[in-house]
Amino acid sequence: MSSDSVAPHTYARALRAVRYDPGRVDMGRVLAPPYDVLSEEEKLALCRLDRHNVVRIDNADPCQEGGADGYELAAKRLSEWLGEGVLVREPNPSVYVVEHEFRVPATGGIHRRIGLLARLPALPWSESRVRPHERTHKGPKEDRLRLMKATHLQTSPVFVVWDGAPPLGDLICASKAKRSALFRTEFRRDAIALSRVDHSDAVNSILAALEPARWYIADGHHRYETAVAAAAEAGNGNGGGNSGFILTYCCSARDPSLVILPTHRMIAADVELGIPDEGLPVALGETWKSRPAGSLDEAERERERLKVDGYHAFAVITPGALSVWFRRRREGGRPRGQLDITVLHEEVFPACGIPTDAPPGQVEYSHDAEACVRAVREHAVKAAFLTSACSMVDVMAVADARETMPQKSTYFFPKVPTGLAFSPL
């Protein structure tokens, strides 16, 4: 199939990828979580796991020695792997179907999320159909841009969710006879399968079905803005050339296996908190109430019950108390103001003596409620505030209103592994 036979005018585009040859590597050992969730120790462990692990490219070669430039080493590693045939360049533009089976930590239930690897135009937010819901920071974008310039490669996909397009289940099933299975592997505790669709009629049907879609960033705001900056520098900021597009993993907002975990807040041990022994700070006013809880399970059940009944509610853990704080939701207002996480940051935190935008180090984050309890009981942190997860409806409402959520409001689970495919520039 030639590239000319692929529809050139749809918003989503096919990808002529660079990818691992599964016949040359164990895919379960060369994939890695995204760069921004790995500690330095975890990066080194992945390096030791397999010398072809993607962290040696995507993380500016953390195994470097002697102070060498990690970005140059990443580019050198990429060239070596292409020369060895460990990485190969696809002959034709394709879309890739990713089937990801996983367990949700809280329930243990097995889910199967289906996504596509493709490309979207690298356009500024004001010109893009893609809508953000978080603010970005300068440091991570500088790192990603340096890596992109050194390797001429987009290594890690932006996780994007679509709405307003028909479900792709039927199209994906219809393309099954025209799909090439590339690999199925165990990755950590998950199972991941990748297949390629490169027949032009099947590719065009999938891309055409996505044409009416509205797009939302789930994970990867920094990667998106970095790709836009790189495209502008290359003179391809209007969606032209390979550098004018962004490598994306995309799935439907209606996929029942699109899971968002809550991100609880823990207050550092050296922060002075204005939480009295009897519970609620006076500064919260009379609209707030508090109820003691005898256990974490009881607190979590009460918090969820109150949420269903129309309240903002948080389980609050201090060394001497476990309670649920709550107030009734107010009618109307902007979408951002209706979020529990916004109320926590802008109403509860200031009443406790914590700035709305707490400086780095004052607030820590966890998706594990039991770990929060242990951290408080062991005096590793001063207190913990357990909150509910945002829904995809929340994310879309905030993005549609051109607003942003507080930092680390969403945690789409599981993360999309790095190493499934790369987009050359």
Contacts in CASP RR format, 6 or more apart in sequence:
PFRMAT RR
TARGET T0000
AUTHOR 0000-0000-0000
METHOD contacts of the structure
MODEL  1
MSSDSVAPHTYARALRAVRYDPGRVDMGRVLAPPYDVLSEEEKLALCRLD
RHNVVRIDNADPCQEGGADGYELAAKRLSEWLGEGVLVREPNPSVYVVEH
EFRVPATGGIHRRIGLLARLPALPWSESRVRPHERTHKGPKEDRLRLMKA
THLQTSPVFVVWDGAPPLGDLICASKAKRSALFRTEFRRDAIALSRVDHS
DAVNSILAALEPARWYIADGHHRYETAVAAAAEAGNGNGGGNSGFILTYC
CSARDPSLVILPTHRMIAADVELGIPDEGLPVALGETWKSRPAGSLDEAE
RERERLKVDGYHAFAVITPGALSVWFRRRREGGRPRGQLDITVLHEEVFP
ACGIPTDAPPGQVEYSHDAEACVRAVREHAVKAAFLTSACSMVDVMAVAD
ARETMPQKSTYFFPKVPTGLAFSPL
1 92 0 8 1.000
1 93 0 8 1.000
1 198 0 8 1.000
1 199 0 8 1.000
1 200 0 8 1.000
2 92 0 8 1.000
3 14 0 8 1.000
3 16 0 8 1.000
3 92 0 8 1.000
3 93 0 8 1.000
5 200 0 8 1.000
6 13 0 8 1.000
6 14 0 8 1.000
6 93 0 8 1.000
6 200 0 8 1.000
6 203 0 8 1.000
6 204 0 8 1.000
6 207 0 8 1.000
7 203 0 8 1.000
7 204 0 8 1.000
7 207 0 8 1.000
7 208 0 8 1.000
10 204 0 8 1.000
10 207 0 8 1.000
10 208 0 8 1.000
10 210 0 8 1.000
10 211 0 8 1.000
11 120 0 8 1.000
11 121 0 8 1.000
11 129 0 8 1.000
11 210 0 8 1.000
11 211 0 8 1.000
11 213 0 8 1.000
12 118 0 8 1.000
12 119 0 8 1.000
12 120 0 8 1.000
12 207 0 8 1.000
12 210 0 8 1.000
12 211 0 8 1.000
12 213 0 8 1.000
12 248 0 8 1.000
12 250 0 8 1.000
13 93 0 8 1.000
13 118 0 8 1.000
13 119 0 8 1.000
13 120 0 8 1.000
13 121 0 8 1.000
13 207 0 8 1.000
13 245 0 8 1.000
14 93 0 8 1.000
14 94 0 8 1.000
14 95 0 8 1.000
14 118 0 8 1.000
14 119 0 8 1.000
14 203 0 8 1.000
14 207 0 8 1.000
15 90 0 8 1.000
15 93 0 8 1.000
15 94 0 8 1.000
15 95 0 8 1.000
15 96 0 8 1.000
15 117 0 8 1.000
15 118 0 8 1.000
15 119 0 8 1.000
15 247 0 8 1.000
15 421 0 8 1.000
15 423 0 8 1.000
16 89 0 8 1.000
16 90 0 8 1.000
16 91 0 8 1.000
16 92 0 8 1.000
16 93 0 8 1.000
16 94 0 8 1.000
16 424 0 8 1.000
17 89 0 8 1.000
17 90 0 8 1.000
17 94 0 8 1.000
17 96 0 8 1.000
17 117 0 8 1.000
17 421 0 8 1.000
17 422 0 8 1.000
17 423 0 8 1.000
17 424 0 8 1.000
18 82 0 8 1.000
18 87 0 8 1.000
18 88 0 8 1.000
18 89 0 8 1.000
18 90 0 8 1.000
18 153 0 8 1.000
18 421 0 8 1.000
18 422 0 8 1.000
18 423 0 8 1.000
18 424 0 8 1.000
19 87 0 8 1.000
19 88 0 8 1.000
19 90 0 8 1.000
19 182 0 8 1.000
19 419 0 8 1.000
19 420 0 8 1.000
19 421 0 8 1.000
19 422 0 8 1.000
20 27 0 8 1.000
20 30 0 8 1.000
20 52 0 8 1.000
20 86 0 8 1.000
20 87 0 8 1.000
20 88 0 8 1.000
20 419 0 8 1.000
21 85 0 8 1.000
21 86 0 8 1.000
21 87 0 8 1.000
21 88 0 8 1.000
22 182 0 8 1.000
22 183 0 8 1.000
24 84 0 8 1.000
24 85 0 8 1.000
24 86 0 8 1.000
25 50 0 8 1.000
25 52 0 8 1.000
25 86 0 8 1.000
26 50 0 8 1.000
26 185 0 8 1.000
27 183 0 8 1.000
27 185 0 8 1.000
27 187 0 8 1.000
27 192 0 8 1.000
28 185 0 8 1.000
28 186 0 8 1.000
28 187 0 8 1.000
28 192 0 8 1.000
29 49 0 8 1.000
29 50 0 8 1.000
29 53 0 8 1.000
30 50 0 8 1.000
30 52 0 8 1.000
30 53 0 8 1.000
30 54 0 8 1.000
30 419 0 8 1.000
31 53 0 8 1.000
31 54 0 8 1.000
31 185 0 8 1.000
31 187 0 8 1.000
31 192 0 8 1.000
31 417 0 8 1.000
31 418 0 8 1.000
31 419 0 8 1.000
31 420 0 8 1.000
32 38 0 8 1.000
32 46 0 8 1.000
32 53 0 8 1.000
32 54 0 8 1.000
32 55 0 8 1.000
32 58 0 8 1.000
32 417 0 8 1.000
32 418 0 8 1.000
32 419 0 8 1.000
33 42 0 8 1.000
33 415 0 8 1.000
33 417 0 8 1.000
33 418 0 8 1.000
34 156 0 8 1.000
34 219 0 8 1.000
34 220 0 8 1.000
34 415 0 8 1.000
34 416 0 8 1.000
34 417 0 8 1.000
34 418 0 8 1.000
35 55 0 8 1.000
35 58 0 8 1.000
35 59 0 8 1.000
35 156 0 8 1.000
35 418 0 8 1.000
36 140 0 8 1.000
36 222 0 8 1.000
37 415 0 8 1.000
38 46 0 8 1.000
38 55 0 8 1.000
38 59 0 8 1.000
40 62 0 8 1.000
43 55 0 8 1.000
43 59 0 8 1.000
43 62 0 8 1.000
44 62 0 8 1.000
44 63 0 8 1.000
46 53 0 8 1.000
46 55 0 8 1.000
47 53 0 8 1.000
47 55 0 8 1.000
47 56 0 8 1.000
47 62 0 8 1.000
47 63 0 8 1.000
52 81 0 8 1.000
52 86 0 8 1.000
54 155 0 8 1.000
54 418 0 8 1.000
54 419 0 8 1.000
55 62 0 8 1.000
55 418 0 8 1.000
56 62 0 8 1.000
56 63 0 8 1.000
56 73 0 8 1.000
56 74 0 8 1.000
56 77 0 8 1.000
57 74 0 8 1.000
57 77 0 8 1.000
57 78 0 8 1.000
57 151 0 8 1.000
57 153 0 8 1.000
57 155 0 8 1.000
58 74 0 8 1.000
58 147 0 8 1.000
58 155 0 8 1.000
58 156 0 8 1.000
58 418 0 8 1.000
58 419 0 8 1.000
59 74 0 8 1.000
60 70 0 8 1.000
60 71 0 8 1.000
60 73 0 8 1.000
60 74 0 8 1.000
60 143 0 8 1.000
60 146 0 8 1.000
60 147 0 8 1.000
60 150 0 8 1.000
61 70 0 8 1.000
61 73 0 8 1.000
61 74 0 8 1.000
61 77 0 8 1.000
64 70 0 8 1.000
64 73 0 8 1.000
71 146 0 8 1.000
71 147 0 8 1.000
71 149 0 8 1.000
71 150 0 8 1.000
71 151 0 8 1.000
72 150 0 8 1.000
74 147 0 8 1.000
74 150 0 8 1.000
74 151 0 8 1.000
75 150 0 8 1.000
75 151 0 8 1.000
75 152 0 8 1.000
78 87 0 8 1.000
78 151 0 8 1.000
78 153 0 8 1.000
81 87 0 8 1.000
82 88 0 8 1.000
82 89 0 8 1.000
87 422 0 8 1.000
89 424 0 8 1.000
90 196 0 8 1.000
90 198 0 8 1.000
92 198 0 8 1.000
93 198 0 8 1.000
93 203 0 8 1.000
94 196 0 8 1.000
94 197 0 8 1.000
94 198 0 8 1.000
94 203 0 8 1.000
95 116 0 8 1.000
95 117 0 8 1.000
95 118 0 8 1.000
95 196 0 8 1.000
95 197 0 8 1.000
95 203 0 8 1.000
95 206 0 8 1.000
95 207 0 8 1.000
96 116 0 8 1.000
96 117 0 8 1.000
96 118 0 8 1.000
96 182 0 8 1.000
96 194 0 8 1.000
96 195 0 8 1.000
96 196 0 8 1.000
96 197 0 8 1.000
96 420 0 8 1.000
96 421 0 8 1.000
97 114 0 8 1.000
97 115 0 8 1.000
97 116 0 8 1.000
97 172 0 8 1.000
97 175 0 8 1.000
97 179 0 8 1.000
97 194 0 8 1.000
97 195 0 8 1.000
97 196 0 8 1.000
97 197 0 8 1.000
98 114 0 8 1.000
98 115 0 8 1.000
98 116 0 8 1.000
98 117 0 8 1.000
98 192 0 8 1.000
98 193 0 8 1.000
98 194 0 8 1.000
98 249 0 8 1.000
98 416 0 8 1.000
98 420 0 8 1.000
99 112 0 8 1.000
99 113 0 8 1.000
99 114 0 8 1.000
99 115 0 8 1.000
99 192 0 8 1.000
99 193 0 8 1.000
99 194 0 8 1.000
99 195 0 8 1.000
100 112 0 8 1.000
100 113 0 8 1.000
100 114 0 8 1.000
100 115 0 8 1.000
100 190 0 8 1.000
100 191 0 8 1.000
100 192 0 8 1.000
100 414 0 8 1.000
100 416 0 8 1.000
101 110 0 8 1.000
101 111 0 8 1.000
101 112 0 8 1.000
101 190 0 8 1.000
101 191 0 8 1.000
101 192 0 8 1.000
102 110 0 8 1.000
102 111 0 8 1.000
102 113 0 8 1.000
102 189 0 8 1.000
102 190 0 8 1.000
102 191 0 8 1.000
102 413 0 8 1.000
102 414 0 8 1.000
103 109 0 8 1.000
103 110 0 8 1.000
103 111 0 8 1.000
103 189 0 8 1.000
104 111 0 8 1.000
104 259 0 8 1.000
104 413 0 8 1.000
105 261 0 8 1.000
105 367 0 8 1.000
105 368 0 8 1.000
105 413 0 8 1.000
106 261 0 8 1.000
111 256 0 8 1.000
111 257 0 8 1.000
111 259 0 8 1.000
112 257 0 8 1.000
113 251 0 8 1.000
113 255 0 8 1.000
113 257 0 8 1.000
113 258 0 8 1.000
113 259 0 8 1.000
114 168 0 8 1.000
114 169 0 8 1.000
114 172 0 8 1.000
114 251 0 8 1.000
114 255 0 8 1.000
114 257 0 8 1.000
115 249 0 8 1.000
115 250 0 8 1.000
115 251 0 8 1.000
116 168 0 8 1.000
116 206 0 8 1.000
116 249 0 8 1.000
116 250 0 8 1.000
116 251 0 8 1.000
117 157 0 8 1.000
117 247 0 8 1.000
117 248 0 8 1.000
117 249 0 8 1.000
117 420 0 8 1.000
117 421 0 8 1.000
118 207 0 8 1.000
118 248 0 8 1.000
118 250 0 8 1.000
119 245 0 8 1.000
119 246 0 8 1.000
119 247 0 8 1.000
119 248 0 8 1.000
119 423 0 8 1.000
120 129 0 8 1.000
120 130 0 8 1.000
120 158 0 8 1.000
120 160 0 8 1.000
120 215 0 8 1.000
120 245 0 8 1.000
120 246 0 8 1.000
120 248 0 8 1.000
120 250 0 8 1.000
121 128 0 8 1.000
121 238 0 8 1.000
121 239 0 8 1.000
121 240 0 8 1.000
121 244 0 8 1.000
121 245 0 8 1.000
121 246 0 8 1.000
122 227 0 8 1.000
122 228 0 8 1.000
122 230 0 8 1.000
122 231 0 8 1.000
122 236 0 8 1.000
122 237 0 8 1.000
122 239 0 8 1.000
122 243 0 8 1.000
122 244 0 8 1.000
122 245 0 8 1.000
122 246 0 8 1.000
123 130 0 8 1.000
123 228 0 8 1.000
123 237 0 8 1.000
123 238 0 8 1.000
123 239 0 8 1.000
124 228 0 8 1.000
125 131 0 8 1.000
125 132 0 8 1.000
128 215 0 8 1.000
129 213 0 8 1.000
129 214 0 8 1.000
129 215 0 8 1.000
130 160 0 8 1.000
130 215 0 8 1.000
130 216 0 8 1.000
130 217 0 8 1.000
130 224 0 8 1.000
131 214 0 8 1.000
131 215 0 8 1.000
131 216 0 8 1.000
131 217 0 8 1.000
131 396 0 8 1.000
131 399 0 8 1.000
131 400 0 8 1.000
131 402 0 8 1.000
132 217 0 8 1.000
132 221 0 8 1.000
132 224 0 8 1.000
132 399 0 8 1.000
132 404 0 8 1.000
133 216 0 8 1.000
133 217 0 8 1.000
133 395 0 8 1.000
133 398 0 8 1.000
133 399 0 8 1.000
133 403 0 8 1.000
133 404 0 8 1.000
133 405 0 8 1.000
133 409 0 8 1.000
133 410 0 8 1.000
134 217 0 8 1.000
134 221 0 8 1.000
134 404 0 8 1.000
134 405 0 8 1.000
134 407 0 8 1.000
134 409 0 8 1.000
134 410 0 8 1.000
135 221 0 8 1.000
135 404 0 8 1.000
135 407 0 8 1.000
136 221 0 8 1.000
136 222 0 8 1.000
136 225 0 8 1.000
137 222 0 8 1.000
140 222 0 8 1.000
141 222 0 8 1.000
141 225 0 8 1.000
141 226 0 8 1.000
141 229 0 8 1.000
144 222 0 8 1.000
144 223 0 8 1.000
144 226 0 8 1.000
145 226 0 8 1.000
145 229 0 8 1.000
145 230 0 8 1.000
147 155 0 8 1.000
148 154 0 8 1.000
148 226 0 8 1.000
148 227 0 8 1.000
148 230 0 8 1.000
148 425 0 8 1.000
149 230 0 8 1.000
152 424 0 8 1.000
152 425 0 8 1.000
153 422 0 8 1.000
153 423 0 8 1.000
153 424 0 8 1.000
153 425 0 8 1.000
154 223 0 8 1.000
154 227 0 8 1.000
154 246 0 8 1.000
154 247 0 8 1.000
154 422 0 8 1.000
154 423 0 8 1.000
154 424 0 8 1.000
154 425 0 8 1.000
155 418 0 8 1.000
155 419 0 8 1.000
155 422 0 8 1.000
156 223 0 8 1.000
156 247 0 8 1.000
156 418 0 8 1.000
156 419 0 8 1.000
157 223 0 8 1.000
157 247 0 8 1.000
157 248 0 8 1.000
157 249 0 8 1.000
157 416 0 8 1.000
157 418 0 8 1.000
157 420 0 8 1.000
157 421 0 8 1.000
158 217 0 8 1.000
158 219 0 8 1.000
158 220 0 8 1.000
158 223 0 8 1.000
158 224 0 8 1.000
158 227 0 8 1.000
158 246 0 8 1.000
158 247 0 8 1.000
158 248 0 8 1.000
158 249 0 8 1.000
159 217 0 8 1.000
159 218 0 8 1.000
159 219 0 8 1.000
159 220 0 8 1.000
159 248 0 8 1.000
159 249 0 8 1.000
159 250 0 8 1.000
159 412 0 8 1.000
159 415 0 8 1.000
159 416 0 8 1.000
160 215 0 8 1.000
160 216 0 8 1.000
160 217 0 8 1.000
160 218 0 8 1.000
160 248 0 8 1.000
160 249 0 8 1.000
160 250 0 8 1.000
161 215 0 8 1.000
161 216 0 8 1.000
161 217 0 8 1.000
161 218 0 8 1.000
161 250 0 8 1.000
161 251 0 8 1.000
161 252 0 8 1.000
161 253 0 8 1.000
161 258 0 8 1.000
161 392 0 8 1.000
161 395 0 8 1.000
162 210 0 8 1.000
162 213 0 8 1.000
162 214 0 8 1.000
162 215 0 8 1.000
162 216 0 8 1.000
162 250 0 8 1.000
162 251 0 8 1.000
162 252 0 8 1.000
162 253 0 8 1.000
163 213 0 8 1.000
163 214 0 8 1.000
163 216 0 8 1.000
163 252 0 8 1.000
163 253 0 8 1.000
163 254 0 8 1.000
163 396 0 8 1.000
164 212 0 8 1.000
164 213 0 8 1.000
164 214 0 8 1.000
165 209 0 8 1.000
165 210 0 8 1.000
165 211 0 8 1.000
165 212 0 8 1.000
165 213 0 8 1.000
165 252 0 8 1.000
166 209 0 8 1.000
167 252 0 8 1.000
167 254 0 8 1.000
168 206 0 8 1.000
168 209 0 8 1.000
168 210 0 8 1.000
168 252 0 8 1.000
171 202 0 8 1.000
171 205 0 8 1.000
171 206 0 8 1.000
171 209 0 8 1.000
172 206 0 8 1.000
174 202 0 8 1.000
174 205 0 8 1.000
175 197 0 8 1.000
175 199 0 8 1.000
175 202 0 8 1.000
175 205 0 8 1.000
175 206 0 8 1.000
178 197 0 8 1.000
178 198 0 8 1.000
178 199 0 8 1.000
178 201 0 8 1.000
178 202 0 8 1.000
179 195 0 8 1.000
179 196 0 8 1.000
179 197 0 8 1.000
179 202 0 8 1.000
180 195 0 8 1.000
180 196 0 8 1.000
180 198 0 8 1.000
181 193 0 8 1.000
181 194 0 8 1.000
181 195 0 8 1.000
182 194 0 8 1.000
182 195 0 8 1.000
182 196 0 8 1.000
183 193 0 8 1.000
183 194 0 8 1.000
184 191 0 8 1.000
184 192 0 8 1.000
184 193 0 8 1.000
184 194 0 8 1.000
185 191 0 8 1.000
185 192 0 8 1.000
185 193 0 8 1.000
186 192 0 8 1.000
187 417 0 8 1.000
190 414 0 8 1.000
192 417 0 8 1.000
192 420 0 8 1.000
194 420 0 8 1.000
194 421 0 8 1.000
197 203 0 8 1.000
197 206 0 8 1.000
210 250 0 8 1.000
214 396 0 8 1.000
215 250 0 8 1.000
216 253 0 8 1.000
216 395 0 8 1.000
216 396 0 8 1.000
216 399 0 8 1.000
217 224 0 8 1.000
217 399 0 8 1.000
218 395 0 8 1.000
218 410 0 8 1.000
218 412 0 8 1.000
219 410 0 8 1.000
219 412 0 8 1.000
219 415 0 8 1.000
219 416 0 8 1.000
223 246 0 8 1.000
224 246 0 8 1.000
227 244 0 8 1.000
227 245 0 8 1.000
227 246 0 8 1.000
227 247 0 8 1.000
228 237 0 8 1.000
228 246 0 8 1.000
230 243 0 8 1.000
230 425 0 8 1.000
231 237 0 8 1.000
231 239 0 8 1.000
231 240 0 8 1.000
231 243 0 8 1.000
231 244 0 8 1.000
231 245 0 8 1.000
234 243 0 8 1.000
234 244 0 8 1.000
234 425 0 8 1.000
235 243 0 8 1.000
236 242 0 8 1.000
236 243 0 8 1.000
236 244 0 8 1.000
237 244 0 8 1.000
238 244 0 8 1.000
239 245 0 8 1.000
242 423 0 8 1.000
242 424 0 8 1.000
242 425 0 8 1.000
243 425 0 8 1.000
245 423 0 8 1.000
246 423 0 8 1.000
247 421 0 8 1.000
247 422 0 8 1.000
247 423 0 8 1.000
249 416 0 8 1.000
249 420 0 8 1.000
251 258 0 8 1.000
252 258 0 8 1.000
253 392 0 8 1.000
253 396 0 8 1.000
258 392 0 8 1.000
258 412 0 8 1.000
259 412 0 8 1.000
259 413 0 8 1.000
259 414 0 8 1.000
260 389 0 8 1.000
260 390 0 8 1.000
260 391 0 8 1.000
260 392 0 8 1.000
260 395 0 8 1.000
260 410 0 8 1.000
260 411 0 8 1.000
260 412 0 8 1.000
260 413 0 8 1.000
261 367 0 8 1.000
261 389 0 8 1.000
261 411 0 8 1.000
261 412 0 8 1.000
261 413 0 8 1.000
262 367 0 8 1.000
262 386 0 8 1.000
262 387 0 8 1.000
262 388 0 8 1.000
262 389 0 8 1.000
262 411 0 8 1.000
263 341 0 8 1.000
263 365 0 8 1.000
263 366 0 8 1.000
263 367 0 8 1.000
263 387 0 8 1.000
263 408 0 8 1.000
263 409 0 8 1.000
263 410 0 8 1.000
263 411 0 8 1.000
264 365 0 8 1.000
264 366 0 8 1.000
264 367 0 8 1.000
264 368 0 8 1.000
264 369 0 8 1.000
264 372 0 8 1.000
264 384 0 8 1.000
264 385 0 8 1.000
264 386 0 8 1.000
264 387 0 8 1.000
265 344 0 8 1.000
265 363 0 8 1.000
265 364 0 8 1.000
265 365 0 8 1.000
265 384 0 8 1.000
265 385 0 8 1.000
265 387 0 8 1.000
266 363 0 8 1.000
266 364 0 8 1.000
266 365 0 8 1.000
266 366 0 8 1.000
266 372 0 8 1.000
266 375 0 8 1.000
266 376 0 8 1.000
266 381 0 8 1.000
266 383 0 8 1.000
266 384 0 8 1.000
266 385 0 8 1.000
267 273 0 8 1.000
267 352 0 8 1.000
267 354 0 8 1.000
267 362 0 8 1.000
267 363 0 8 1.000
267 364 0 8 1.000
267 381 0 8 1.000
267 382 0 8 1.000
267 383 0 8 1.000
267 384 0 8 1.000
267 385 0 8 1.000
268 361 0 8 1.000
268 362 0 8 1.000
268 363 0 8 1.000
268 364 0 8 1.000
268 381 0 8 1.000
268 382 0 8 1.000
269 379 0 8 1.000
269 380 0 8 1.000
269 381 0 8 1.000
269 382 0 8 1.000
270 382 0 8 1.000
271 354 0 8 1.000
271 362 0 8 1.000
271 382 0 8 1.000
272 353 0 8 1.000
273 318 0 8 1.000
273 352 0 8 1.000
273 353 0 8 1.000
273 354 0 8 1.000
273 382 0 8 1.000
273 383 0 8 1.000
274 281 0 8 1.000
274 352 0 8 1.000
274 353 0 8 1.000
275 281 0 8 1.000
275 316 0 8 1.000
275 318 0 8 1.000
275 352 0 8 1.000
275 383 0 8 1.000
276 282 0 8 1.000
277 320 0 8 1.000
277 321 0 8 1.000
279 290 0 8 1.000
279 316 0 8 1.000
279 321 0 8 1.000
279 323 0 8 1.000
279 325 0 8 1.000
280 288 0 8 1.000
280 289 0 8 1.000
280 290 0 8 1.000
280 325 0 8 1.000
281 351 0 8 1.000
281 352 0 8 1.000
283 350 0 8 1.000
283 351 0 8 1.000
284 325 0 8 1.000
284 327 0 8 1.000
284 347 0 8 1.000
284 348 0 8 1.000
284 351 0 8 1.000
287 327 0 8 1.000
287 328 0 8 1.000
288 325 0 8 1.000
288 326 0 8 1.000
288 327 0 8 1.000
289 325 0 8 1.000
289 326 0 8 1.000
289 327 0 8 1.000
290 316 0 8 1.000
290 323 0 8 1.000
290 324 0 8 1.000
290 325 0 8 1.000
290 326 0 8 1.000
291 302 0 8 1.000
291 323 0 8 1.000
291 324 0 8 1.000
291 326 0 8 1.000
292 321 0 8 1.000
292 322 0 8 1.000
292 323 0 8 1.000
293 299 0 8 1.000
293 302 0 8 1.000
293 315 0 8 1.000
293 322 0 8 1.000
293 323 0 8 1.000
293 324 0 8 1.000
294 322 0 8 1.000
295 322 0 8 1.000
296 315 0 8 1.000
296 322 0 8 1.000
296 369 0 8 1.000
296 370 0 8 1.000
296 373 0 8 1.000
299 315 0 8 1.000
299 322 0 8 1.000
299 323 0 8 1.000
299 324 0 8 1.000
299 386 0 8 1.000
300 315 0 8 1.000
300 369 0 8 1.000
300 386 0 8 1.000
302 313 0 8 1.000
302 315 0 8 1.000
302 324 0 8 1.000
303 313 0 8 1.000
303 314 0 8 1.000
303 315 0 8 1.000
303 324 0 8 1.000
303 326 0 8 1.000
303 386 0 8 1.000
303 388 0 8 1.000
304 388 0 8 1.000
306 313 0 8 1.000
306 324 0 8 1.000
306 326 0 8 1.000
307 313 0 8 1.000
307 340 0 8 1.000
307 388 0 8 1.000
310 328 0 8 1.000
310 329 0 8 1.000
311 326 0 8 1.000
311 327 0 8 1.000
311 328 0 8 1.000
311 329 0 8 1.000
312 326 0 8 1.000
312 327 0 8 1.000
312 328 0 8 1.000
312 329 0 8 1.000
312 340 0 8 1.000
312 343 0 8 1.000
313 324 0 8 1.000
313 325 0 8 1.000
313 326 0 8 1.000
313 340 0 8 1.000
313 388 0 8 1.000
314 324 0 8 1.000
314 325 0 8 1.000
314 326 0 8 1.000
314 340 0 8 1.000
314 344 0 8 1.000
314 348 0 8 1.000
314 385 0 8 1.000
314 386 0 8 1.000
314 387 0 8 1.000
315 322 0 8 1.000
315 323 0 8 1.000
315 324 0 8 1.000
315 369 0 8 1.000
315 385 0 8 1.000
315 386 0 8 1.000
316 322 0 8 1.000
316 323 0 8 1.000
316 324 0 8 1.000
316 325 0 8 1.000
316 383 0 8 1.000
316 384 0 8 1.000
316 385 0 8 1.000
316 386 0 8 1.000
317 372 0 8 1.000
317 373 0 8 1.000
317 376 0 8 1.000
317 383 0 8 1.000
317 384 0 8 1.000
317 385 0 8 1.000
317 386 0 8 1.000
318 376 0 8 1.000
318 382 0 8 1.000
318 383 0 8 1.000
319 376 0 8 1.000
319 377 0 8 1.000
319 379 0 8 1.000
322 373 0 8 1.000
325 348 0 8 1.000
329 338 0 8 1.000
332 338 0 8 1.000
334 401 0 8 1.000
334 403 0 8 1.000
335 394 0 8 1.000
335 397 0 8 1.000
335 398 0 8 1.000
335 400 0 8 1.000
335 401 0 8 1.000
335 403 0 8 1.000
336 342 0 8 1.000
336 398 0 8 1.000
336 401 0 8 1.000
336 403 0 8 1.000
336 404 0 8 1.000
336 405 0 8 1.000
337 343 0 8 1.000
337 346 0 8 1.000
338 394 0 8 1.000
339 390 0 8 1.000
339 394 0 8 1.000
339 398 0 8 1.000
339 405 0 8 1.000
339 409 0 8 1.000
340 387 0 8 1.000
340 388 0 8 1.000
340 390 0 8 1.000
341 387 0 8 1.000
341 390 0 8 1.000
341 405 0 8 1.000
341 406 0 8 1.000
341 409 0 8 1.000
342 405 0 8 1.000
342 406 0 8 1.000
344 385 0 8 1.000
344 387 0 8 1.000
344 406 0 8 1.000
345 356 0 8 1.000
345 357 0 8 1.000
345 406 0 8 1.000
346 356 0 8 1.000
348 385 0 8 1.000
349 355 0 8 1.000
349 356 0 8 1.000
349 358 0 8 1.000
350 356 0 8 1.000
352 383 0 8 1.000
354 362 0 8 1.000
354 363 0 8 1.000
355 362 0 8 1.000
357 407 0 8 1.000
364 381 0 8 1.000
365 408 0 8 1.000
366 372 0 8 1.000
366 375 0 8 1.000
366 384 0 8 1.000
367 411 0 8 1.000
367 413 0 8 1.000
369 386 0 8 1.000
372 381 0 8 1.000
372 384 0 8 1.000
372 386 0 8 1.000
373 384 0 8 1.000
374 380 0 8 1.000
375 381 0 8 1.000
375 384 0 8 1.000
376 382 0 8 1.000
376 383 0 8 1.000
376 384 0 8 1.000
389 410 0 8 1.000
389 411 0 8 1.000
390 405 0 8 1.000
390 409 0 8 1.000
390 410 0 8 1.000
395 405 0 8 1.000
395 410 0 8 1.000
398 404 0 8 1.000
398 405 0 8 1.000
END
